[in-house]
Amino acid sequence: MKPPIHRPQTALLLALQKLKLSEEQKRCSIDTYEPLVTFALSCGTFSSPAVKVYSAGNVKEELQQAQRDFIRASVGMSNKRKLLIPKMLHAFTRGFVDESNLPIWISGFLTQQQAGFVEQCISQRKYSLLGSRSCGVIPYDSRFRYLFLPEILR
């Protein structure tokens, strides 16, 4: 657990405190860090991923699908042909995707038509006077809402 930046003393408390887990909690916990869990956790805000139910048998594939669904639903384009990505996605990619390659990485999760449009906008933007920075970050929206995918409502 990462402590909040504004309360560094919490890190010391977390390091000193041993978490006691029951056997049932240990069976349901995640032993290794899995970054795709980011796309499975929903806190009920506009910026959160959709609420889904995951199965233990193929959870890795379901998490990858949740990532694709989140990117397809939340990435947009401004009227200045700038790729708009949510703050959560920007933070997720910060460690392993260079910002100049971010539009290309995102295009890999979009449909062919969407990816073609993004690549066309990015290439036009490179030759314009607007500069080569092709991404804007959509601020986190903490207003309450739950987003359910259609297959859950059936």
C-alpha positions, -999 to +999 in steps of 0.1 A: +000+000+000+014+034-010+010+061+016-006+094+007+020+119-004+007+145+020+012+122+050+046+106+049+044+094+085+018+069+073+046+050+056+064+045+089+032+032+105+025+008+076+060-005+078+058-011+115+023-027+115+021-063+106-011-071+089-028-102+103-047-121+077-070-150+082-066-181+061-097-172+041-083-137+034-049-152+023-067-174-002-085-144-018-055-121-018-031-113-046+005-124-039+022-105-067+017-070-080-006-070-110-009-036-127-040-046-147-060-047-115-061-009-119-088-015-146-109-037-124-112-015-094-142+009-094-149+034-067-181+047-084-168+079-099-170+092-135-133+084-139-135+048-127-136+017-149-169-001-154-181-026-128-175-061-139-175-096-124-143-116-128-138-154-127-108-171-112-102-193-142-092-167-168-088-135-147-057-124-167-076-123-200-106-106-183-083-079-169-068-074-203-103-070-217-112-045-189-081-025-199-092-025-236-128-015-226-116+013-204-092+027-230-119+025-257-145+042-235-124+069-220-099+081-246-110+109-268-099+136-293-101+174-288-112+197-316-075+207-319-067+170-328-051+163-295-055+129-279-073+132-245-065+105-220-078+101-184-055+109-156-057+073-143-044+059-177-017+086-178-005+076-143-007+039-152+015+043-183+040+066-167+065+039-157+067+020-190+055+041-219+074+072-231+050+101-235+060+105-272+050+069-278+018+070-258-006+076-287+008+046-306+006+024-274-031+035-269-038+028-306-030-008-300-061-011-278-085+007-301-106-006-330-090-003-364-111+027-373-104+045-340-066+037-343-065+050-379-082+082-369-057+087-340-027+080-362-040+104-388-045+132-363-011+126-348+006+127-381-012+159-391-003+174-358+034+167-362+035+189-393+014+218-379+026+247-358+009+234-328+039+213-317+045+177-314+029+172-279-001+152-289-017+142-256-038+160-231-048+146-197-084+147-186-086+156-149-100+130-124-137+134-121-148+123-086-186+128-091-205+096-082-218+072-109-216+035-115-210+023-150-221-013-158-213-031-190-243-044-209-235-081-204-237-076-166-273-062-168-287-093-186 
